[in-house]
């Protein structure tokens, strides 16, 4: 029985598996039929033809697109032709170069980076200048400052001073700064004087005008005081100081308390040869005594009354305004400047007079007694050249202790006589210190201006070596 049951179960299972297989074949039948249809030779031929047509069409469209693009580029090139350049010479084909090493590549890259950084810095600096500086400051300065041409004074603005008779101005027509010369009137000098000088002016003019019959007349360079046709005094500025000229014989006052100057050899001062510089209150008082001598000579009567304050008519004004008021002339040529500045140059080159000499002098005293310009003019140039290899200095008081009056002082003599002096020194500068009490002729490579004044005021001579 068991065998029959097993056999029956096996038969049932075989029947079920056959049924499932039959169902699978039935479901796959449409797919197999379609595949067979597709894989048939006619269908394969049709598909191949269609694929070829698609590929050919794509190639044709690509070729047409390229041709269209080239045509468009050619039209643009014709519309914007390139500039004609000079034909470059035919160069030989470069020879094959070796491959650069790693170090060379690194060096090239470093140089390019540095150049880019420097260019950037220059651009940034230029941008800052344009932003911060006014338009005048960034005008081209290719040409050096030059003397302005005659006839274009109206184009000048922004007047500045670089010296007593010189300055700069901006030429709006040429957009450059030019050198100019100033011819200052006597009136402009009063206007720009300090309060102390104005007080001296009030005192001296008041004293002159206090005598009966005295009349004054202001010209461009000075102020004349006359009694009738006789000139009894002249006031003029020397630098920034007031100077009184009188018709007295300078020889009568050489050994007096008055430190006068003799201008009898100057043609324009023939009538008033005695000059007296008003530098302090004592000199202002002495000036009145000299005026009294002049008035006694002419028999002029002194009148009593209040002294007028003449300087109140000359309030301070700027350089620009004085030029607009025609009280300062702007000189446009060298010839004009030389003519206007001849008086100043002549005075600056005046040698130290016997009346100006002192037995001993300190730096602070020397600084006041003569001007820097005059001292500079009196320095003599040596015949030898300076050797700046090893520089040093020496003070005037050291020279005074180690040399006798009238001796010629040189660098070699300093090495011999001055204890502790550097024997290797090749260049010496003379400085102002202490007291100089004797005349010395000093040859040095350089001098402070006060040291030169001390040597000159004691009757000595200053000799400065040439520069290579």
C-alpha positions as CSV (number, residue, x, y, z in Angstrom):
1,X,0.0,0.0,0.0
2,X,2.7,2.3,0.9
3,X,4.4,1.7,-2.5
4,X,1.1,2.5,-4.3
5,X,0.7,5.7,-2.3
6,X,4.3,6.8,-3.1
7,X,3.8,6.1,-6.8
8,X,0.5,8.0,-6.8
9,X,2.2,11.1,-5.2
10,X,5.0,10.9,-7.8
11,X,2.5,10.8,-10.6
12,X,0.6,13.7,-9.2
13,X,3.8,15.8,-9.0
14,X,4.8,14.9,-12.6
15,X,1.4,15.9,-13.8
16,X,1.7,19.3,-12.0
17,X,5.2,20.0,-13.3
18,X,4.0,19.3,-16.9
19,X,1.1,21.7,-16.5
20,X,3.5,24.4,-15.2
21,X,5.9,23.8,-18.2
22,X,3.0,24.1,-20.6
23,X,1.9,27.4,-19.1
24,X,5.5,28.8,-19.4
25,X,5.7,27.8,-23.1
26,X,2.4,29.4,-23.8
27,X,3.5,32.7,-22.1
28,X,6.8,32.8,-24.0
29,X,5.2,32.0,-27.4
30,X,4.4,35.7,-28.3
31,X,7.9,36.8,-27.4
32,X,9.5,34.0,-29.4
33,X,7.3,34.8,-32.4
34,X,8.2,38.6,-32.3
35,X,11.9,37.8,-31.9
36,X,11.8,35.4,-34.8
37,X,10.1,38.1,-36.9
38,X,12.7,40.7,-36.0
39,X,15.6,38.4,-36.6
40,X,14.4,37.6,-40.1
41,X,16.8,38.8,-42.9
42,X,14.4,41.4,-44.4
43,X,13.9,43.2,-41.1
44,X,17.6,43.2,-40.3
45,X,18.3,44.8,-43.8
46,X,15.7,47.5,-43.2
47,X,17.2,48.4,-39.8
48,X,20.7,48.6,-41.2
49,X,19.6,51.0,-44.0
50,X,17.8,53.3,-41.5
51,X,20.9,53.4,-39.2
52,X,23.2,54.3,-42.2
53,X,20.9,57.1,-43.2
54,X,20.9,58.6,-39.7
55,X,24.7,58.5,-39.5
56,X,25.1,60.2,-42.9
57,X,22.6,62.9,-42.0
58,X,24.6,63.7,-38.8
59,X,27.8,64.0,-40.7
60,X,26.2,66.3,-43.2
61,X,24.8,68.6,-40.5
62,X,28.2,68.8,-38.8
63,X,30.0,69.8,-42.0
64,X,27.4,72.5,-42.7
65,X,27.8,73.9,-39.2
66,X,31.6,74.2,-39.5
67,X,31.3,75.9,-42.9
68,X,28.8,78.4,-41.5
69,X,31.0,79.2,-38.5
70,X,34.1,79.8,-40.8
71,X,32.1,82.1,-43.0
72,X,30.9,84.2,-40.1
73,X,34.4,84.6,-38.7
74,X,35.7,85.7,-42.2
75,X,33.0,88.4,-42.4
76,X,34.0,89.7,-38.9
77,X,37.7,89.8,-40.0
78,X,36.8,91.8,-43.1
79,X,34.7,94.3,-41.1
80,X,37.6,94.9,-38.6
81,X,40.9,94.8,-40.6
82,X,44.1,94.4,-38.6
83,X,46.6,97.4,-38.6
84,X,49.3,97.1,-41.2
85,X,52.6,96.4,-39.5
86,X,56.1,96.8,-40.8
87,X,57.5,93.7,-42.2
88,X,59.7,92.0,-39.7
89,X,63.1,90.7,-41.0
90,X,63.1,87.1,-41.7
91,X,64.7,85.3,-38.9
92,X,66.5,82.0,-39.0
93,X,64.7,79.1,-37.4
94,X,65.6,78.8,-33.8
95,X,67.8,76.0,-32.9
96,X,66.6,73.3,-30.6
97,X,67.1,74.3,-27.0
98,X,67.7,72.1,-24.1
99,X,65.0,71.6,-21.6
100,X,65.3,74.1,-18.7
101,X,66.3,72.7,-15.4
102,X,64.2,72.9,-12.3
103,X,66.3,75.7,-10.9
104,X,65.9,77.8,-14.0
105,X,62.2,77.3,-14.1
106,X,62.0,78.4,-10.4
107,X,64.1,81.5,-11.1
108,X,61.9,82.5,-14.0
109,X,58.8,82.1,-12.1
110,X,60.2,84.1,-9.2
111,X,61.2,87.0,-11.5
112,X,57.8,87.1,-13.0
113,X,56.2,87.2,-9.6
114,X,58.5,90.0,-8.5
115,X,57.8,92.0,-11.6
116,X,54.1,91.6,-11.2
117,X,54.3,92.7,-7.5
118,X,56.4,95.8,-8.4
119,X,54.0,96.8,-11.2
120,X,51.1,96.4,-8.7
121,X,52.9,98.6,-6.2
122,X,53.6,101.3,-8.7
123,X,50.0,101.3,-9.8
124,X,48.8,101.5,-6.2
125,X,51.2,104.4,-5.5
126,X,50.1,106.2,-8.6
127,X,46.4,105.8,-7.6
128,X,47.2,107.2,-4.1
129,X,48.9,110.2,-5.5
130,X,46.0,110.9,-7.9
131,X,43.5,110.6,-5.0
132,X,45.4,112.6,-2.4
133,X,47.4,115.3,-4.2
134,X,45.9,118.3,-5.9
135,X,45.9,118.5,-9.7
136,X,48.9,120.9,-9.8
137,X,51.1,118.5,-7.9
138,X,50.7,115.7,-10.4
139,X,51.5,117.8,-13.6
140,X,54.4,116.5,-15.6
141,X,57.8,117.6,-14.3
142,X,59.9,116.3,-17.1
143,X,61.7,119.6,-17.6
144,X,63.8,121.1,-14.7
145,X,62.7,124.4,-13.1
146,X,63.5,127.2,-15.4
147,X,63.6,131.0,-15.4
148,X,60.2,132.3,-16.6
149,X,60.2,134.0,-20.0
150,X,59.5,137.6,-20.3
151,X,55.9,138.7,-20.9
152,X,53.9,136.0,-19.2
153,X,53.7,137.3,-15.7
154,X,49.9,137.2,-15.8
155,X,50.1,133.4,-16.1
156,X,51.9,133.0,-12.8
157,X,50.3,132.1,-9.5
158,X,51.2,130.4,-6.2
159,X,54.2,132.6,-5.5
160,X,56.6,131.3,-2.8
161,X,59.9,132.5,-1.4
162,X,63.2,130.6,-1.5
163,X,65.4,133.6,-0.6
164,X,65.4,137.4,-0.1
165,X,65.2,138.0,-3.9
166,X,64.1,134.7,-5.3
167,X,61.3,132.3,-5.4
168,X,59.0,130.0,-7.4
169,X,55.7,130.4,-9.2
170,X,53.3,128.2,-11.0
171,X,53.0,128.9,-14.8
172,X,49.4,128.0,-15.6
173,X,50.1,128.3,-19.3
174,X,52.9,125.8,-19.5
175,X,51.8,123.8,-16.4
176,X,55.2,123.9,-14.7
177,X,56.9,125.6,-11.8
178,X,59.4,128.3,-12.8
179,X,62.1,130.2,-11.0
180,X,61.3,133.9,-10.5
181,X,63.1,136.9,-9.0
182,X,61.5,139.5,-6.7
183,X,62.3,143.2,-6.8
184,X,61.0,144.4,-3.5
185,X,60.1,148.0,-3.0
186,X,61.1,149.9,0.1
187,X,57.4,150.1,1.0
188,X,56.9,146.3,0.8
189,X,59.9,145.8,3.1
190,X,58.3,148.1,5.7
191,X,55.1,146.2,5.4
192,X,56.7,142.8,5.9
193,X,59.1,143.9,8.7
194,X,58.7,142.5,12.2
195,X,57.3,144.7,15.0
196,X,60.8,145.5,16.4
197,X,62.0,146.9,13.0
198,X,58.8,148.9,12.6
199,X,59.4,150.4,16.0
200,X,63.0,151.4,14.9
201,X,61.5,152.9,11.8
202,X,59.0,155.0,13.8
203,X,61.9,156.2,16.1
204,X,64.3,157.2,13.3
205,X,61.8,158.7,11.0
206,X,60.2,160.5,13.9
207,X,63.6,162.0,14.9
208,X,64.3,163.2,11.4
209,X,60.8,164.7,10.9
210,X,61.1,166.5,14.3
211,X,63.5,169.1,12.7
212,X,62.0,172.1,11.0
213,X,61.9,172.0,7.2
214,X,62.6,168.3,6.8
215,X,60.5,166.6,4.2
216,X,60.5,162.9,3.2
217,X,59.9,161.2,-0.1
218,X,59.6,157.5,-0.7
219,X,61.0,156.0,-3.9
220,X,61.2,152.4,-5.0
221,X,64.4,151.6,-3.2
222,X,64.6,154.0,-0.3
223,X,63.3,157.0,1.6
224,X,65.0,160.4,1.2
225,X,64.9,163.2,3.7
226,X,65.7,166.7,2.5
227,X,65.8,170.3,3.8
228,X,65.2,172.3,0.6
229,X,67.5,170.7,-2.0
230,X,70.0,169.3,0.5
231,X,69.7,165.6,1.4
232,X,70.1,165.1,5.1
233,X,69.4,161.4,5.4
234,X,68.4,158.3,3.6
235,X,66.7,155.2,5.0
236,X,67.1,151.9,3.2
237,X,66.7,148.2,4.0
238,X,69.7,145.9,3.9
239,X,68.2,142.4,4.0
240,X,65.6,142.7,6.8
241,X,67.4,145.4,8.8
242,X,67.0,149.2,8.5
243,X,70.1,151.2,7.6
244,X,70.5,154.9,8.0
245,X,72.8,156.8,5.6
246,X,74.0,160.3,6.6
247,X,76.0,163.2,5.0
248,X,78.9,162.8,7.5
249,X,82.6,162.1,7.0
250,X,83.1,158.4,8.0
251,X,86.7,159.2,9.0
252,X,85.5,161.4,11.8
253,X,83.8,158.4,13.5
254,X,86.2,155.4,12.9
255,X,87.5,155.3,16.5
256,X,84.3,156.4,18.1
257,X,81.6,154.4,19.9
258,X,79.6,154.3,16.7
259,X,80.2,151.2,14.6
260,X,79.8,153.0,11.3
261,X,80.4,151.8,7.8
262,X,82.2,153.8,5.0
263,X,80.3,153.8,1.7
264,X,82.2,156.9,0.3
265,X,83.5,154.7,-2.6
266,X,80.0,153.8,-3.7
267,X,78.7,156.3,-6.3
268,X,75.1,156.2,-5.3
269,X,76.1,157.0,-1.7
270,X,78.3,160.0,-2.6
271,X,76.0,162.4,-0.8
272,X,75.4,160.2,2.2
273,X,78.6,158.1,2.7
274,X,78.2,157.2,6.4
275,X,76.1,154.1,6.9
276,X,74.7,153.0,10.3
277,X,72.8,149.7,10.6
278,X,69.9,149.7,13.2
279,X,70.2,146.3,14.8
280,X,69.3,147.0,18.5
281,X,68.0,149.6,20.9
282,X,71.5,151.0,21.6
283,X,72.1,151.6,17.9
284,X,68.7,153.3,17.6
285,X,69.7,155.7,20.4
286,X,73.2,156.3,18.8
287,X,71.5,156.9,15.4
288,X,69.6,159.9,16.9
289,X,72.9,161.3,18.1
290,X,74.3,161.1,14.6
291,X,71.2,162.7,13.2
292,X,71.7,165.6,15.7
293,X,75.2,166.1,14.3
294,X,73.8,166.3,10.8
295,X,71.1,168.8,11.8
296,X,73.6,171.0,13.6
297,X,75.7,171.1,10.4
298,X,72.6,172.4,8.5
299,X,71.4,174.7,11.4
300,X,68.1,172.9,11.5
301,X,65.8,173.8,14.5
302,X,64.3,170.9,16.5
303,X,60.6,171.1,17.1
304,X,58.8,169.8,20.1
305,X,55.8,167.6,19.7
306,X,54.5,164.1,19.7
307,X,56.2,161.6,17.4
308,X,53.9,160.0,14.8
309,X,53.5,156.3,14.5
310,X,54.3,156.0,10.8
311,X,54.4,152.2,10.7
312,X,50.6,152.0,11.3
313,X,50.1,153.0,7.7
314,X,51.9,149.8,6.7
315,X,50.1,146.8,8.1
316,X,51.5,143.4,7.3
317,X,50.4,141.9,3.9
318,X,51.2,138.6,2.1
319,X,53.7,138.2,-0.8
320,X,50.8,137.4,-3.2
321,X,48.9,140.5,-2.3
322,X,52.0,142.8,-2.5
323,X,52.6,141.5,-6.0
324,X,49.0,142.3,-6.9
325,X,49.5,145.8,-5.4
326,X,52.6,146.3,-7.6
327,X,54.8,146.7,-4.5
328,X,56.9,143.7,-5.4
329,X,57.8,143.2,-9.0
330,X,58.3,139.7,-10.5
331,X,61.4,139.7,-12.6
332,X,61.2,137.5,-15.6
333,X,64.7,137.6,-17.1
334,X,68.2,137.1,-15.7
335,X,69.2,140.6,-16.9
336,X,66.4,142.2,-14.9
337,X,67.3,140.2,-11.9
338,X,71.0,141.1,-12.1
339,X,70.1,144.7,-12.3
340,X,67.8,144.7,-9.3
341,X,70.0,142.5,-7.2
342,X,73.3,144.3,-7.9
343,X,73.0,146.4,-4.8
344,X,72.4,143.4,-2.5
345,X,75.3,141.5,-4.1
346,X,77.6,144.5,-3.7
347,X,76.7,144.9,0.0
348,X,77.1,141.1,0.6
349,X,80.6,141.1,-0.9
350,X,81.7,144.2,1.2
351,X,84.9,143.2,3.1
352,X,84.9,143.5,6.9
353,X,85.8,147.1,7.7
354,X,88.2,148.1,10.5
355,X,85.3,149.6,12.4
356,X,83.6,146.1,12.5
357,X,86.6,144.2,13.8
358,X,86.6,143.0,17.4
359,X,89.4,141.8,19.7
360,X,87.5,138.6,20.8
361,X,84.2,137.1,19.8
362,X,81.8,134.4,20.8
363,X,79.5,132.4,18.4
364,X,76.3,134.1,19.6
365,X,77.9,137.6,19.1
366,X,79.3,136.7,15.7
367,X,75.9,135.4,14.6
368,X,74.4,138.8,15.1
369,X,77.1,141.1,13.8
370,X,77.2,140.1,10.1
371,X,74.7,138.3,7.9
372,X,75.1,134.7,6.7
373,X,75.1,135.9,3.1
374,X,77.9,138.3,3.7
375,X,80.0,135.8,5.5
376,X,79.5,133.2,2.7
377,X,80.6,135.7,0.1
378,X,83.8,136.4,2.1
379,X,85.0,132.8,2.2
380,X,87.9,132.3,-0.2
381,X,88.3,129.1,-2.3
382,X,91.5,127.2,-1.9
383,X,93.7,125.9,-4.7
384,X,93.6,122.3,-3.4
385,X,90.8,119.8,-3.4
386,X,89.1,118.2,-0.4
387,X,89.7,114.6,0.4
388,X,86.6,113.2,2.2
389,X,88.1,109.8,3.0
390,X,88.2,110.3,6.8
391,X,86.2,113.2,8.2
392,X,86.6,115.0,11.5
393,X,86.1,118.5,13.1
394,X,87.9,121.0,15.2
395,X,86.5,123.9,17.3
396,X,87.6,127.5,16.9
397,X,88.6,127.9,20.6
398,X,91.0,124.9,20.1
399,X,92.7,126.8,17.2
400,X,92.8,129.9,19.3
401,X,94.8,128.0,22.1
402,X,97.2,126.3,19.7
403,X,98.1,129.0,17.2
404,X,99.5,132.5,17.4
405,X,97.9,135.7,15.9
406,X,98.5,136.0,12.2
407,X,99.5,132.3,11.6
408,X,98.3,130.2,8.7
409,X,96.4,127.2,10.0
410,X,96.2,124.1,7.8
411,X,95.2,120.5,8.4
412,X,98.8,119.4,8.5
413,X,99.6,122.0,11.2
414,X,96.6,121.0,13.2
415,X,98.0,117.4,13.3
416,X,101.4,118.7,14.5
417,X,100.2,121.1,17.2
418,X,96.9,119.9,18.6
419,X,97.3,117.2,21.2
420,X,95.1,114.2,20.5
421,X,94.3,115.3,17.0
422,X,93.5,112.3,14.7
423,X,96.6,112.0,12.5
424,X,94.6,109.9,9.9
425,X,92.1,112.7,9.3
426,X,91.9,113.9,5.7
427,X,88.9,116.2,5.9
428,X,88.3,118.8,8.7
429,X,85.3,120.9,9.4
430,X,85.8,124.0,11.6
431,X,83.0,124.6,14.2
432,X,82.1,127.6,16.4
433,X,82.7,127.2,20.1
434,X,84.2,129.2,22.9
435,X,86.1,132.4,22.3
436,X,88.4,133.4,19.4
437,X,90.7,136.3,20.5
438,X,93.2,136.6,17.6
439,X,93.3,136.9,13.8
440,X,94.0,133.6,12.0
441,X,94.1,132.5,8.4
442,X,92.3,129.1,8.5
443,X,92.3,126.7,5.6
444,X,89.7,123.9,6.1
445,X,87.5,121.6,4.1
446,X,84.3,123.0,5.6
447,X,83.1,125.7,8.1
448,X,80.0,126.3,10.1
449,X,78.7,129.8,9.2
450,X,79.3,131.1,12.7
451,X,82.8,129.7,12.8
452,X,83.5,131.6,9.6
453,X,82.0,134.8,11.1
454,X,84.2,134.5,14.2
455,X,87.4,134.2,12.1
456,X,86.4,137.1,9.8
457,X,85.4,139.4,12.7
458,X,88.7,139.0,14.4
459,X,90.5,140.1,11.3
460,X,91.3,136.6,9.9
461,X,90.7,134.9,6.6
462,X,88.6,131.8,5.8
463,X,89.8,129.5,3.0
464,X,87.7,126.5,2.0
465,X,89.0,123.6,-0.2
466,X,87.4,122.8,-3.6
467,X,84.9,120.0,-4.1
468,X,85.7,117.4,-6.8
